[in-house]
Amino acid sequence: MTTTSWDIVLLGGASGVGKSRLAARLAEESQGFVVEFDDVVSAVQAITTAEQHPDLHHFDQDTDPARLPAGQVLDRQIATAQALEPAALGVVRNRLTVDVPAVIEGDYLTPAAATRAVREGTAAGRRVRAVFLHEADPEQITANYASREPDLAAQTDRAQVSAEYSHWLSHQAGLHSLPVVAARPWHTLAARTRQAIG
């Protein structure tokens, strides 16, 4: 068994809110590792087509999604995340067979899938936790993008969608009684997240 209060943490949140940095820190502290759910998303999309699974390929159909209205991009993001819920549960089920701490992080983790994962973990005698980071300010997300992708122009439209998606995730997490942690201030984020997941 691990020395943490958890075996698996699902760390959800919108793009650009700091999940990857936090996941790396939690994994290092627990001597575990990070599972990037985005890698799973890419793999699933690579072996399916829009005809087979249309909700997994919303963004394949447009050469420039930035030209779509923000509300339409948000709707497609939510539909994609919901379509990926079985894949998220598949990752968790696989991790339940390994006694090494893991942080599963990604934009497309939904509170609904996380709730089912927690229940399956409990049934298997494992400590599965879920937490969602929230950043409401699109200007902060724009700054975060600029910091990690300095060669790109300011991604204000993308940040606006991300902030709206963050609100949706936070609302859904509340409906499922899952903890939501403010992404700022960064220097206390790990401690606040540890407290949230017990």
C-alpha positions, 0 to 999 in steps of 0.5 A, a space after each residue: 500500500 502507498 503512504 498517501 491517503 489515496 491510490 488514484 487521483 483524477 485531476 480534472 479541469 479546463 485547459 490552461 489552469 495548471 493541471 499538468 504542473 500540479 499532477 507532476 507535483 502530486 505524483 512526485 510527492 507520492 512516488 507515483 506517476 502521471 497518466 495524461 488522459 489527453 494521450 488516451 484521447 488521441 489514441 481513441 480518436 486515432 482508431 475511430 472515425 467520425 462515422 463510428 463515433 461522431 462525438 469524438 471527432 467534433 473538431 476534425 470537421 473544421 480546419 480552424 475551430 477558432 473561427 467557430 462561435 465560442 458557444 459552439 466550441 464549448 458545446 463540442 468540448 462538452 460532448 467530446 468529454 461526455 463521449 470519452 467517459 467510458 475511456 476514462 473509466 477504462 483507464 481507472 479500471 486498469 490502474 486499480 490492478 496496480 498498487 502504485 499511486 497514479 494521478 490521472 489528469 486531463 481536460 476531458 475528465 468529467 465529474 460524472 465519470 469521476 464519480 463512477 470511478 470513485 464508486 468502482 474504487 470503493 467497491 474494489 477496496 481502493 482509494 480513488 479520489 477526484 478533484 477539479 481545478 477552477 479558473 474563472 478568469 480568461 485573462 489569467 488563462 491567456 497569460 498561462 497559455 502565453 507562459 507555456 506557449 510563448 511562440 504563439 499569439 495571444 490565445 484569447 478566444 481559446 482562453 474564453 472557451 476554457 474559462 466557460 468550460 471551467 465553469 461547467 466542470 465546476 458546476 457539474 462537480 458540485 452536482 456530484 459532490 466532488 471538490 473544486 479547488 481554485 487554481 490560484 494562488 499557485 503556491 498553496 495549490 498542492 496543499 489545498 488539493 491534498 486537503 480537498 482529497 483527504 
